[in-house]
Amino acid sequence: MVTPGGKFDADIWCVDGTIEALTTARPVARADEVIDARGKLVFPGFIDPHIHSRDPGLTHKEDFAHATRAAAAGGVTTVIDMPNTIPPVTDLDTYHAQVRRQADVAFVDFALWALAVGVDNLSDLSALLGEGVAAVKLFWGYSLTRDEKRIVWNLGDEPEDRIIRPPTNGQVMELFDAIARTGGVLAAHCEDLQLVEVCHRKLGRRPRDYEEFLMSRPDAAEASAIALGIEFARATKCRFHVVHVASARGIELIRRAQRDGIAVTAETCPHYLWFTNEDYDTVGPVMKVFPPIYRRRDRARLLQAVAAGTVQSIGSDHAPHTLEEKTGEIATQAPGFIGVEVLARAMLDLANRGWLSVERLSWVLSEGTARLYELYPRKGAILPGSDADFTIVDMSAQWTVRSEVLQSKNAITPWDRVSGIGAPCQAIVRGHVVMDGGQLVGEAIGQHVRAVRNSNHLTRHPEAQAVR
């Protein structure tokens, strides 16, 4: 068994979907079903807190059935679905409708995010957090379409009269204050739109290659939004979470804030820990994502931050698009790509290469993520009373990603033909095997999981330290 506190040998006894006991002595009872994991590592079920299932409203890209099947195939037992759907989760009605819809097709367990629409739904957000959404998402610096509340990613994609401009800094401060009073988590996609607009004007044209793309979206855009969010968190005592941190400058701001006792946590993604700008010549525009994949120094600093404990959680930012949307020049491509099925393999390979310990991996993929989103100890733990969720890993398994066999509707990804060592060989959700040897098993048995406010949300792995 691998927990953030260490590794140990034991038998796990599970009854009716929950863990009944852990024993090290010779068994005194017989089980109805036995899974032999000798020679493997057993983690608390891996959690991906950052998937975009696109369901409902954008199901030509992906749907919840495919996204959760991809999760199971990749050894992930719980996902948290982002609210850039049509309609998004902005109030109790859309929340309950989404729970009912997704529970019908979920292959693994799931929780939901809520969307902050400026200050227009502050009272709704308080009710949603009380009802059990995992956290509130602010797409900071991004416009929304007026009719569908759909995110406008690329500048100029929608006419000005059809969009809602991003909230002002004063309105964002109001949002921080409102979420602080609930005790919930406010997470943000941090990029400063005004800075990005200035950089685009300075470039004088749409970017034509990756260097021009980075000039149009510099790391200063991420860092400036993070810095402002930290100040708002300091002033309001709001729990502020920065999703998909991409830059060395951004993670350094977060490290300093944590040192100063400000309630700031961070997520990064496997693609920021694997790829750099130098991969563009091989991978091509399909690697376009916001914030961008930056340079070697950014990757190195993020890897150090994961090992050292600055990063609380790892998410895939699973964001499928169609072939048409991911074809063509970098300026017009949709940002993002699939990742939930690759998440565990990518992180296990990094552990095999010595970038982080397996105990630290257990924190960022299981317990730390569950604590952050207040799903612990139901999720993220190997403890009596916890859900019987396990990701069983073969650290010697060699793998190569092949997009044609991935579970997503549109398996377009920079991970195609990437290889590594260390892979999940079984995934178990509440005592049910949902993946065995990389193959899906059984039917869709996923259930909705409510966050429990005011639970133990320890934000740092207490024994985290650099291992390289």
C-alpha positions as CSV (number, residue, x, y, z in Angstrom):
1,M,0.0,0.0,0.0
2,V,1.3,3.5,-0.8
3,T,0.0,6.5,1.2
4,P,1.6,9.9,1.7
5,G,2.8,8.7,5.1
6,G,4.7,5.7,3.7
7,K,4.5,2.2,2.2
8,F,3.3,-0.9,4.1
9,D,2.2,-4.5,3.4
10,A,-1.3,-5.4,4.3
11,D,-4.5,-7.1,3.2
12,I,-7.5,-4.9,2.6
13,W,-10.9,-6.2,3.5
14,C,-13.8,-4.5,1.7
15,V,-17.5,-5.0,2.3
16,D,-20.4,-3.4,0.3
17,G,-18.1,-0.9,-1.4
18,T,-16.2,0.4,1.6
19,I,-13.0,-0.6,3.4
20,E,-13.8,-2.7,6.4
21,A,-10.3,-3.3,7.8
22,L,-6.6,-3.6,7.1
23,T,-4.8,-6.6,8.4
24,T,-1.3,-7.9,8.4
25,A,-1.8,-11.2,10.2
26,R,-2.9,-14.5,8.6
27,P,-6.5,-14.1,7.4
28,V,-9.1,-15.6,9.7
29,A,-12.0,-15.2,7.3
30,R,-12.7,-16.1,3.7
31,A,-13.5,-13.5,1.1
32,D,-16.1,-13.9,-1.7
33,E,-13.6,-12.4,-4.1
34,V,-9.8,-12.1,-3.9
35,I,-7.6,-9.7,-5.9
36,D,-3.9,-10.7,-5.7
37,A,-1.8,-7.5,-5.9
38,R,1.5,-9.1,-4.7
39,G,4.4,-7.4,-6.4
40,K,2.3,-4.3,-7.2
41,L,1.7,-0.9,-5.6
42,V,-1.8,-0.2,-4.3
43,F,-2.7,3.5,-4.2
44,P,-5.8,5.1,-2.9
45,G,-7.9,5.5,-6.1
46,F,-6.4,8.3,-8.3
47,I,-8.5,11.4,-8.7
48,D,-8.4,13.8,-11.7
49,P,-9.9,17.1,-10.5
50,H,-9.7,18.8,-13.9
51,I,-11.6,17.3,-16.8
52,H,-13.8,19.1,-19.4
53,S,-16.4,16.5,-20.4
54,R,-18.1,19.0,-22.7
55,D,-21.4,17.4,-21.7
56,P,-24.0,18.8,-22.2
57,G,-23.9,21.3,-25.1
58,L,-20.5,20.5,-26.7
59,T,-20.8,16.7,-27.1
60,H,-19.5,16.8,-30.7
61,K,-16.1,17.1,-28.8
62,E,-16.6,14.7,-26.0
63,D,-19.3,13.4,-23.6
64,F,-19.3,12.2,-20.0
65,A,-19.6,8.6,-20.9
66,H,-16.4,8.7,-23.0
67,A,-14.6,10.9,-20.6
68,T,-15.2,8.6,-17.6
69,R,-14.4,5.5,-19.7
70,A,-11.1,7.2,-20.5
71,A,-10.6,7.9,-16.8
72,A,-11.1,4.3,-15.9
73,A,-8.9,3.0,-18.7
74,G,-6.2,5.3,-17.3
75,G,-6.5,4.1,-13.7
76,V,-8.5,7.1,-12.4
77,T,-11.4,6.3,-10.1
78,T,-12.9,9.7,-9.5
79,V,-13.1,12.8,-11.7
80,I,-14.3,16.4,-11.1
81,D,-16.0,17.9,-14.1
82,M,-15.4,21.5,-15.1
83,P,-18.4,23.8,-15.7
84,N,-17.7,25.0,-19.3
85,T,-20.8,23.1,-20.5
86,I,-24.0,24.5,-22.1
87,P,-25.6,25.3,-19.8
88,P,-22.8,25.5,-17.1
89,V,-23.4,24.8,-13.5
90,T,-24.2,28.2,-12.2
91,D,-27.2,27.6,-9.8
92,L,-28.9,24.8,-8.0
93,D,-31.2,23.9,-10.9
94,T,-28.3,23.4,-13.4
95,Y,-26.3,21.5,-10.6
96,H,-29.1,19.0,-9.9
97,A,-29.8,18.5,-13.6
98,Q,-26.1,17.8,-14.2
99,V,-25.9,15.3,-11.4
100,R,-28.8,13.4,-12.7
101,R,-27.5,13.5,-16.3
102,Q,-24.0,12.4,-15.5
103,A,-25.0,9.7,-13.0
104,D,-26.8,7.8,-15.8
105,V,-23.5,7.3,-17.8
106,A,-20.6,7.7,-15.4
107,F,-18.1,4.8,-15.5
108,V,-16.3,6.2,-12.4
109,D,-17.3,8.3,-9.5
110,F,-17.6,12.1,-10.0
111,A,-18.0,15.5,-8.4
112,L,-18.8,18.8,-10.1
113,W,-17.4,22.3,-10.3
114,A,-19.5,25.5,-10.3
115,L,-18.9,28.5,-12.6
116,A,-18.6,32.0,-11.3
117,V,-20.2,34.4,-13.8
118,G,-18.6,37.6,-12.5
119,V,-20.7,38.8,-9.5
120,D,-24.0,37.9,-11.2
121,N,-24.4,34.6,-9.3
122,L,-22.8,35.2,-5.9
123,S,-25.8,34.1,-4.0
124,D,-26.1,31.0,-6.2
125,L,-22.5,30.1,-5.5
126,S,-23.0,30.1,-1.8
127,A,-25.9,27.7,-2.1
128,L,-24.0,25.5,-4.5
129,L,-21.1,25.2,-2.1
130,G,-23.5,24.3,0.7
131,E,-25.0,21.6,-1.6
132,G,-21.7,19.9,-2.3
133,V,-20.0,21.3,-5.4
134,A,-16.3,20.6,-5.1
135,A,-15.2,24.2,-5.8
136,V,-16.0,27.4,-7.8
137,K,-14.1,28.1,-11.0
138,L,-13.3,31.6,-12.3
139,F,-12.1,31.8,-15.9
140,W,-10.2,34.9,-15.0
141,G,-9.5,37.2,-17.9
142,Y,-11.9,35.5,-20.3
143,S,-15.1,36.7,-21.9
144,L,-18.2,34.6,-22.1
145,T,-20.9,34.5,-24.8
146,R,-24.0,36.3,-23.7
147,D,-26.4,33.5,-24.7
148,E,-24.7,30.3,-23.7
149,K,-22.1,31.5,-21.1
150,R,-19.5,29.7,-23.3
151,I,-15.8,30.7,-22.9
152,V,-14.3,32.7,-25.7
153,W,-10.7,31.5,-25.9
154,N,-9.1,33.2,-28.9
155,L,-9.2,37.0,-29.3
156,G,-11.6,38.0,-32.1
157,D,-13.5,34.8,-32.1
158,E,-16.8,36.5,-31.2
159,P,-18.0,40.1,-31.9
160,E,-18.0,42.4,-28.9
161,D,-21.8,42.8,-28.8
162,R,-22.2,39.1,-28.2
163,I,-19.9,38.7,-25.3
164,I,-19.7,39.4,-21.6
165,R,-16.4,41.0,-20.8
166,P,-14.4,39.6,-17.8
167,P,-15.2,40.9,-14.3
168,T,-13.3,44.0,-13.1
169,N,-10.7,43.6,-10.3
170,G,-13.2,45.1,-7.9
171,Q,-15.8,42.5,-8.8
172,V,-13.3,39.7,-8.5
173,M,-12.5,41.0,-5.0
174,E,-16.2,40.8,-4.2
175,L,-16.2,37.1,-5.4
176,F,-13.2,36.3,-3.2
177,D,-15.0,37.8,-0.2
178,A,-18.2,35.9,-0.9
179,I,-16.5,32.6,-1.3
180,A,-14.4,33.2,1.9
181,R,-17.6,33.5,3.9
182,T,-18.7,30.0,2.7
183,G,-15.3,28.3,3.5
184,G,-15.2,26.9,0.0
185,V,-12.4,27.0,-2.6
186,L,-12.2,29.6,-5.4
187,A,-10.1,28.3,-8.2
188,A,-9.0,30.4,-11.2
189,H,-7.5,30.1,-14.6
190,C,-5.0,32.8,-14.2
191,E,-4.1,34.9,-17.3
192,D,-4.4,38.7,-17.6
193,L,-6.5,39.4,-20.6
194,Q,-5.5,43.0,-20.9
195,L,-1.8,42.1,-20.9
196,V,-2.5,39.4,-23.5
197,E,-4.3,42.0,-25.7
198,V,-1.4,44.4,-25.4
199,C,1.0,41.6,-26.4
200,H,-1.1,40.7,-29.4
201,R,-1.2,44.4,-30.5
202,K,2.6,44.7,-30.0
203,L,3.2,41.6,-32.2
204,G,1.1,43.2,-34.9
205,R,-0.4,40.0,-36.3
206,R,-1.7,36.7,-35.3
207,P,1.2,34.4,-34.2
208,R,2.6,32.3,-37.0
209,D,5.0,30.0,-35.0
210,Y,5.5,28.9,-31.4
211,E,7.9,31.7,-30.5
212,E,5.4,34.3,-31.6
213,F,2.7,32.4,-29.8
214,L,4.7,32.7,-26.5
215,M,5.3,36.4,-27.2
216,S,1.5,36.9,-27.5
217,R,0.9,35.0,-24.2
218,P,4.0,35.6,-22.0
219,D,4.5,34.1,-18.6
220,A,3.9,37.6,-17.2
221,A,0.2,37.2,-18.1
222,E,-0.1,34.2,-15.8
223,A,2.1,35.6,-13.0
224,S,0.3,39.0,-12.8
225,A,-3.1,37.3,-12.4
226,I,-1.7,34.9,-9.8
227,A,-0.1,37.8,-7.9
228,L,-3.4,39.7,-7.8
229,G,-5.2,36.6,-6.7
230,I,-2.8,36.1,-3.8
231,E,-3.4,39.7,-2.6
232,F,-7.2,39.1,-2.7
233,A,-6.7,35.9,-0.8
234,R,-4.6,37.6,1.8
235,A,-7.2,40.4,2.2
236,T,-10.3,38.2,2.4
237,K,-8.9,34.9,3.8
238,C,-10.4,33.1,0.9
239,R,-9.0,29.7,0.0
240,F,-7.5,30.4,-3.4
241,H,-6.5,27.6,-5.8
242,V,-4.5,28.2,-9.0
243,V,-5.3,25.6,-11.6
244,H,-2.8,24.4,-14.3
245,V,0.2,26.5,-13.2
246,A,2.5,26.6,-16.2
247,S,5.4,29.0,-15.4
248,A,8.3,29.2,-13.1
249,R,7.3,32.8,-12.2
250,G,3.8,31.7,-11.3
251,I,4.9,28.8,-9.0
252,E,7.5,31.0,-7.3
253,L,4.7,33.5,-6.4
254,I,2.7,30.7,-4.9
255,R,5.6,29.3,-3.0
256,R,6.3,32.7,-1.3
257,A,2.6,33.1,-0.5
258,Q,2.5,29.7,1.1
259,R,5.6,30.6,3.1
260,D,3.8,33.7,4.3
261,G,0.8,31.7,5.5
262,I,-1.7,32.8,2.8
263,A,-4.3,30.1,1.9
264,V,-3.1,29.5,-1.7
265,T,-2.7,26.1,-3.3
266,A,-1.6,25.0,-6.8
267,E,-2.3,22.4,-9.5
268,T,-0.1,21.7,-12.4
269,C,-0.6,19.2,-15.3
270,P,1.5,16.4,-16.8
271,H,2.0,18.2,-20.1
272,Y,3.8,21.1,-18.3
273,L,6.0,18.5,-16.6
274,W,6.9,16.7,-19.9
275,F,6.9,19.1,-22.8
276,T,8.6,22.4,-23.6
277,N,8.6,24.9,-26.4
278,E,11.4,22.7,-28.0
279,D,8.8,20.0,-28.7
280,Y,6.8,22.1,-31.0
281,D,8.8,21.2,-34.1
282,T,7.9,17.5,-33.5
283,V,4.4,17.8,-32.0
284,G,3.1,20.8,-33.9
285,P,0.2,23.1,-33.1
286,V,-1.8,20.3,-31.5
287,M,0.2,21.2,-28.3
288,K,-1.5,24.6,-28.1
289,V,-3.0,25.1,-24.6
290,F,-3.7,28.0,-22.3
291,P,-1.6,28.9,-20.4
292,P,1.0,27.8,-22.9
293,I,3.7,25.1,-22.5
294,Y,6.7,27.3,-21.8
295,R,10.5,26.6,-21.6
296,R,12.9,24.1,-20.0
297,R,13.4,26.3,-16.9
298,D,9.6,26.4,-16.3
299,R,9.4,22.6,-16.6
300,A,12.3,22.2,-14.2
301,R,10.8,24.6,-11.6
302,L,7.4,22.9,-11.8
303,L,8.9,19.4,-11.3
304,Q,10.8,20.7,-8.2
305,A,7.6,22.3,-6.9
306,V,5.7,19.0,-7.2
307,A,8.4,17.2,-5.3
308,A,8.8,19.9,-2.7
309,G,5.1,20.2,-1.8
310,T,4.3,23.6,-3.3
311,V,1.9,21.8,-5.7
312,Q,-1.1,20.3,-3.9
313,S,-2.7,18.4,-6.8
314,I,-2.2,17.2,-10.4
315,G,-5.0,17.4,-12.9
316,S,-5.0,16.4,-16.6
317,D,-6.9,19.5,-17.9
318,H,-8.6,16.9,-20.2
319,A,-10.0,19.2,-22.9
320,P,-11.1,17.4,-26.1
321,H,-11.6,19.2,-29.4
322,T,-12.5,17.9,-32.9
323,L,-10.0,17.2,-35.6
324,E,-11.1,20.3,-37.4
325,E,-10.7,22.5,-34.3
326,K,-7.1,21.1,-33.8
327,T,-6.0,21.3,-37.4
328,G,-4.4,24.3,-39.0
329,E,-2.2,27.2,-37.8
330,I,-1.5,27.8,-34.2
331,A,-3.4,31.2,-34.1
332,T,-6.8,29.7,-34.9
333,Q,-6.6,26.3,-33.2
334,A,-8.7,25.6,-30.1
335,P,-6.6,25.4,-26.9
336,G,-6.3,22.1,-25.1
337,F,-6.3,18.4,-25.7
338,I,-7.2,15.1,-24.1
339,G,-5.3,13.9,-21.0
340,V,-7.2,11.9,-18.4
341,E,-6.3,8.5,-19.8
342,V,-2.5,9.5,-19.8
343,L,-2.4,11.3,-16.4
344,A,-1.4,8.3,-14.2
345,R,1.1,6.9,-16.7
346,A,2.9,10.2,-17.2
347,M,3.2,10.8,-13.4
348,L,4.3,7.2,-12.7
349,D,7.1,7.5,-15.3
350,L,8.3,10.7,-13.6
351,A,8.4,8.8,-10.3
352,N,10.4,6.0,-11.9
353,R,12.8,8.7,-13.2
354,G,13.3,10.0,-9.6
355,W,11.5,13.3,-9.9
356,L,9.2,12.5,-7.0
357,S,8.6,9.7,-4.6
358,V,5.6,7.3,-4.8
359,E,4.5,8.7,-1.4
360,R,4.4,12.2,-2.9
361,L,2.6,10.8,-5.9
362,S,0.0,9.3,-3.6
363,W,-0.5,12.8,-2.2
364,V,-0.9,14.8,-5.5
365,L,-3.1,12.1,-7.2
366,S,-5.1,10.9,-4.2
367,E,-5.1,12.3,-0.7
368,G,-4.0,15.8,-1.3
369,T,-6.5,16.3,-4.1
370,A,-9.3,14.7,-2.0
371,R,-8.5,17.0,0.9
372,L,-8.4,20.1,-1.3
373,Y,-11.8,19.5,-2.7
374,E,-13.2,18.2,0.6
375,L,-13.9,14.6,-0.6
376,Y,-11.6,13.2,2.1
377,P,-11.7,10.7,3.8
378,R,-14.4,9.2,1.6
379,K,-12.0,9.5,-1.3
380,G,-8.2,9.6,-1.3
381,A,-7.6,7.2,1.7
382,I,-7.0,3.6,2.5
383,L,-8.8,3.7,5.8
384,P,-11.7,1.8,7.4
385,G,-14.9,3.5,6.3
386,S,-13.4,5.0,3.1
387,D,-14.7,4.0,-0.3
388,A,-13.0,0.9,-1.6
389,D,-11.3,2.8,-4.5
390,F,-7.8,1.6,-5.5
391,T,-5.4,2.1,-8.4
392,I,-3.1,-0.9,-8.6
393,V,0.2,-0.1,-10.3
394,D,2.9,-2.1,-12.0
395,M,6.0,0.2,-11.8
396,S,7.8,-1.9,-14.4
397,A,5.1,-1.9,-17.1
398,Q,6.3,-0.2,-20.3
399,W,3.8,1.8,-22.3
400,T,3.3,3.8,-25.5
401,V,0.4,6.1,-26.0
402,R,-1.5,5.3,-29.2
403,S,-4.3,7.7,-30.0
404,E,-6.2,5.2,-32.1
405,V,-7.0,3.1,-29.0
406,L,-7.8,5.8,-26.5
407,Q,-11.4,6.0,-25.2
408,S,-12.2,9.6,-25.9
409,K,-14.4,10.7,-28.8
410,N,-11.7,12.8,-30.3
411,A,-8.3,11.3,-29.4
412,I,-6.2,14.2,-30.6
413,T,-3.2,14.7,-28.3
414,P,0.5,15.6,-28.1
415,W,0.9,12.4,-26.1
416,D,0.5,10.3,-29.2
417,R,3.5,7.9,-29.5
418,V,5.0,9.1,-26.2
419,S,6.5,6.2,-24.2
420,G,7.3,5.6,-20.5
421,I,7.5,3.1,-17.7
422,G,5.0,2.5,-14.9
423,A,1.3,2.1,-15.5
424,P,-2.0,1.2,-13.7
425,C,-2.9,-2.4,-14.2
426,Q,-6.2,-2.4,-12.3
427,A,-8.7,0.3,-11.2
428,I,-11.4,-0.4,-8.5
429,V,-14.3,1.8,-7.7
430,R,-16.2,1.1,-4.5
431,G,-15.1,-2.6,-4.7
432,H,-15.9,-3.0,-8.4
433,V,-13.1,-3.7,-10.9
434,V,-13.6,-1.2,-13.7
435,M,-10.3,-1.7,-15.5
436,D,-8.1,-4.8,-15.7
437,G,-4.9,-4.9,-17.7
438,G,-5.8,-1.7,-19.5
439,Q,-9.2,-3.1,-20.6
440,L,-12.5,-1.8,-19.3
441,V,-14.6,-4.2,-17.2
442,G,-18.3,-4.2,-16.4
443,E,-20.9,-1.5,-16.8
444,A,-21.1,2.2,-15.9
445,I,-21.3,2.2,-12.0
446,G,-20.2,5.7,-11.2
447,Q,-21.9,7.8,-8.5
448,H,-22.0,11.4,-7.6
449,V,-19.8,12.5,-4.7
450,R,-20.7,15.6,-2.6
451,A,-18.0,17.7,-1.1
452,V,-18.4,18.0,2.7
453,R,-17.7,21.6,3.8
454,N,-15.4,22.2,6.8
455,S,-13.7,18.9,6.5
456,N,-10.0,18.4,7.1
457,H,-8.5,20.3,4.2
458,L,-4.8,20.1,5.1
459,T,-3.1,21.7,2.1
460,R,0.4,20.4,2.2
461,H,1.9,17.0,2.4
462,P,3.7,17.4,5.7
463,E,6.6,15.2,4.7
464,A,7.0,16.5,1.2
465,Q,10.6,17.2,0.2
466,A,12.7,17.4,-3.0
467,V,14.0,14.0,-4.0
468,R,16.2,15.0,-6.9
